Amino acid sequence: MRLALSICAAFALGACQVANDTADTVARETAKGVVNGVVAQKFPGVNAAPITDCVIDNATRFEIFDIAKAGATGVTPATVETVTGIASRPDTVQCISKNGLGLFL
């Protein structure tokens, strides 16, 4: 009986992890679209993709979900502030300079 309960618990935990991973993936992709739009608006004519990747890679899980929410509700000044705040972090700036330097040359 214990073995059966352990197996059921393991499957349940595994299913929860799959659901969490799926939610994270969907949120990251949605957030990328929002960040890409913010970057494109702030820096017209610049390839936003490398900057977007750096912002997403340096955002917390909470920030990613918060930005992704703007994909459904619309971008607000708070969304732009979150994106620019992440973009100004030292690790993000370093990532942008390494991956997006050609954008500014």
C-alpha positions as CSV (number, residue, x, y, z in Angstrom):
1,M,0.0,0.0,0.0
2,R,2.8,2.4,0.9
3,L,4.5,1.7,-2.5
4,A,1.3,2.5,-4.3
5,L,0.9,5.8,-2.4
6,S,4.6,6.6,-3.1
7,I,4.2,6.0,-6.8
8,C,1.0,8.1,-6.9
9,A,2.7,10.9,-5.1
10,A,5.7,10.8,-7.4
11,F,3.4,11.0,-10.5
12,A,1.5,13.8,-9.0
13,L,4.6,15.8,-8.2
14,G,6.0,15.1,-11.6
15,A,2.7,16.3,-13.2
16,C,2.9,19.5,-11.1
17,Q,6.5,20.1,-12.3
18,V,5.5,19.7,-15.9
19,A,2.6,22.1,-15.4
20,N,5.0,24.6,-13.7
21,D,7.5,24.3,-16.5
22,T,4.8,24.8,-19.1
23,A,3.6,27.9,-17.4
24,D,7.1,29.3,-17.1
25,T,7.7,28.6,-20.8
26,V,4.4,30.3,-21.9
27,A,5.1,33.3,-19.5
28,R,8.7,33.7,-20.9
29,E,7.5,33.7,-24.5
30,T,4.6,36.1,-23.8
31,A,7.0,38.4,-21.8
32,K,9.5,38.3,-24.7
33,G,6.8,39.7,-27.0
34,V,6.0,42.5,-24.5
35,V,9.7,43.3,-23.9
36,N,10.4,43.3,-27.7
37,G,7.6,45.8,-28.2
38,V,8.9,48.1,-25.4
39,V,12.4,47.9,-26.8
40,A,11.3,48.6,-30.3
41,Q,9.2,51.6,-29.1
42,K,12.1,53.0,-27.1
43,F,14.8,52.3,-29.7
44,P,13.2,52.4,-33.2
45,G,15.2,50.8,-35.9
46,V,17.2,48.6,-33.5
47,N,17.1,44.9,-33.6
48,A,15.3,44.3,-30.3
49,A,15.8,40.5,-30.1
50,P,19.2,40.5,-28.4
51,I,18.2,43.1,-25.9
52,T,14.9,41.3,-25.2
53,D,16.8,38.1,-24.6
54,C,19.1,39.8,-22.1
55,V,16.2,41.4,-20.3
56,I,14.3,38.2,-20.0
57,D,17.4,36.2,-18.9
58,N,18.0,38.7,-16.1
59,A,14.4,39.1,-14.9
60,T,13.1,37.3,-11.9
61,R,10.2,34.8,-12.3
62,F,7.9,37.3,-10.7
63,E,9.0,40.0,-13.1
64,I,8.5,37.6,-16.1
65,F,4.9,36.8,-15.0
66,D,4.2,40.5,-14.3
67,I,5.5,41.5,-17.8
68,A,3.6,38.6,-19.4
69,K,0.4,39.8,-17.8
70,A,0.8,42.9,-19.9
71,G,0.5,40.7,-23.0
72,A,-3.2,40.3,-22.1
73,T,-4.0,43.5,-20.3
74,G,-1.8,45.9,-22.3
75,V,1.5,47.6,-21.7
76,T,1.3,50.3,-18.9
77,P,3.9,52.8,-17.7
78,A,4.6,50.3,-14.9
79,T,5.4,47.6,-17.4
80,V,7.8,50.0,-19.2
81,E,9.4,50.9,-15.9
82,T,9.9,47.2,-15.0
83,V,11.5,46.5,-18.4
84,T,13.8,49.5,-18.2
85,G,14.7,48.7,-14.6
86,I,15.8,45.2,-15.6
87,A,17.6,46.6,-18.6
88,S,19.6,48.9,-16.4
89,R,20.9,46.2,-14.1
90,P,24.7,45.6,-14.4
91,D,24.3,42.0,-15.5
92,T,21.8,43.0,-18.2
93,V,23.9,45.9,-19.4
94,Q,26.9,43.5,-19.7
95,C,24.7,41.0,-21.6
96,I,23.5,43.7,-23.9
97,S,26.9,45.1,-24.6
98,K,28.2,41.6,-25.3
99,N,25.3,40.4,-27.4
100,G,24.0,43.6,-28.9
101,L,27.0,45.7,-29.3
102,G,26.8,45.5,-33.1
103,L,23.4,47.2,-32.8
104,F,24.9,50.5,-31.8
105,L,28.0,50.5,-34.0
